[in-house]
Amino acid sequence: MNRPLPTTGECGTEAIRLRRATLEDWPLLLDWRNDRTTREASHQASLVQPDEHIAWLTDILNDQARELYLAEEGGQVVGTVRAELTDGIYELSWSVAPMARGRGVATRMVALLTAQISAPIRAEIKAGNLASERVAERAGMTFLQRVGDVLHYRRGAVP
């Protein structure tokens, strides 16, 4: 499998570095996942319990088709972006740390990841999440359709 392998890059005015997540990141990722604003923008808005979160993270870390990265800016972890390969298409999802919102972190970390992926990419965004819609569009994805309360975006393969 040809997996994306980003490490660092200049994106915008601040350097963003992506590093692979580890199991030790679970408490931070769980805090972000259970943040009210994050849950409101998620497909599943319920609180996640530690044991189910650890199981989810363990599954991702052991799955060759999924990569989970933490974005660091100035030595501080500011967000996460995930790429899951299915049938030759990478589905992306992302989240920004509550204290880093409004600084363009999502746009920069998604741009860094997508620059490493020549295969098609897609994202499913909850309707009303305008910030994530802009991130998808800035990453070169175009809106395809709305199914229920989910917006589907896609970018074709790039040479």
C-alpha positions in Angstrom: 0.0 0.0 0.0 1.2 3.5 -0.8 0.7 5.3 2.5 1.1 9.1 3.0 4.2 9.9 5.0 4.2 13.6 5.8 6.5 14.9 8.5 7.0 18.6 8.4 6.2 21.5 6.1 5.6 25.2 5.8 2.0 25.8 5.2 0.8 29.4 5.6 2.8 31.6 8.0 3.5 29.0 10.7 5.3 25.7 10.4 3.2 22.7 11.1 4.7 19.3 11.7 2.7 16.1 11.5 3.7 13.1 13.6 2.0 9.7 13.8 -0.2 9.2 16.8 0.7 6.7 19.5 -1.3 4.9 22.1 0.1 7.4 24.7 -1.9 10.2 23.0 -5.2 8.7 24.0 -6.0 11.0 26.9 -5.4 14.2 24.8 -7.4 12.8 21.9 -10.3 11.7 24.1 -10.4 15.2 25.7 -10.6 16.8 22.3 -13.2 14.2 21.1 -15.5 14.9 24.0 -15.2 18.7 23.7 -18.7 20.1 23.2 -17.9 21.9 20.0 -16.1 18.9 18.5 -19.1 16.6 19.4 -21.5 19.1 17.7 -19.5 18.9 14.5 -19.2 15.1 14.6 -21.4 12.4 13.0 -21.8 10.9 16.5 -22.3 13.6 19.2 -22.4 11.3 22.2 -19.6 11.3 24.8 -17.0 8.6 24.3 -15.8 6.6 27.3 -12.1 5.9 27.8 -12.3 2.2 27.2 -14.1 2.6 23.8 -11.7 5.4 22.8 -8.6 3.3 23.6 -10.1 0.4 21.6 -10.8 2.8 18.6 -7.2 4.2 18.8 -5.7 0.8 19.1 -7.6 -0.4 16.0 -6.4 2.6 14.0 -2.8 2.2 15.0 -2.9 -1.5 14.0 -4.7 -0.9 10.7 -2.4 -0.5 7.6 -5.2 1.3 5.8 -5.5 4.1 8.4 -3.1 6.7 9.5 -3.7 9.1 12.4 -1.4 12.2 12.7 -1.1 14.9 15.4 -0.2 18.3 14.2 2.3 20.3 16.2 3.0 24.0 15.9 5.8 25.6 17.9 6.2 22.3 19.9 2.5 22.3 20.9 0.0 19.7 19.7 -2.8 21.7 18.0 -4.9 19.2 16.0 -5.3 15.8 14.5 -5.9 14.6 10.9 -6.7 11.0 9.8 -6.5 9.4 6.4 -8.3 6.1 5.8 -7.7 4.2 2.5 -10.7 2.4 1.0 -10.9 1.3 -2.6 -8.1 3.6 -3.7 -9.6 6.7 -2.1 -8.4 8.4 1.1 -11.2 9.6 3.4 -9.9 12.4 5.5 -11.2 13.7 8.8 -9.7 16.3 11.1 -10.1 18.1 14.4 -8.5 21.1 16.0 -7.6 21.4 19.7 -10.0 23.8 21.4 -7.3 26.2 22.4 -6.0 26.4 18.7 -9.3 27.1 16.9 -9.6 30.1 14.7 -5.9 30.1 13.7 -6.1 28.2 10.4 -4.6 25.1 11.9 -7.0 22.7 10.1 -6.4 24.3 6.7 -2.6 24.0 7.2 -2.5 20.4 8.6 -4.9 19.1 6.0 -2.9 20.9 3.2 0.3 19.3 4.5 -1.3 15.8 4.4 -3.0 16.2 1.1 0.2 17.4 -0.6 1.5 13.9 0.1 -1.5 12.1 -1.4 -1.8 11.8 -5.2 -4.8 9.4 -4.9 -8.3 10.7 -4.8 -9.4 12.1 -1.4 -12.8 12.6 0.1 -14.4 14.0 3.3 -17.8 13.7 4.9 -18.7 16.9 6.8 -21.7 17.4 9.0 -24.0 20.1 7.5 -23.5 23.4 9.2 -19.8 22.9 9.9 -18.7 25.9 7.8 -15.1 25.8 9.0 -14.6 22.2 7.8 -16.4 23.0 4.5 -13.8 25.7 3.9 -11.0 23.4 4.9 -12.2 20.8 2.3 -12.5 23.4 -0.4 -9.0 24.8 0.3 -7.7 21.2 0.1 -9.0 21.1 -3.5 -12.1 19.1 -2.7 -15.4 20.0 -4.3 -18.9 19.5 -3.0 -20.7 16.5 -4.5 -23.9 16.0 -2.6 -25.8 16.2 0.6 -27.2 13.0 2.1 -29.2 13.7 5.2 -27.1 16.0 7.4 -23.8 14.9 5.8 -22.0 16.9 3.0 -19.8 14.8 0.7 -16.6 16.4 -0.8 -14.1 14.9 -3.2 -10.9 15.6 -5.0 -9.7 13.4 -7.9 -6.3 12.0 -8.2 -3.5 14.5 -8.9 -0.4 13.8 -11.1 
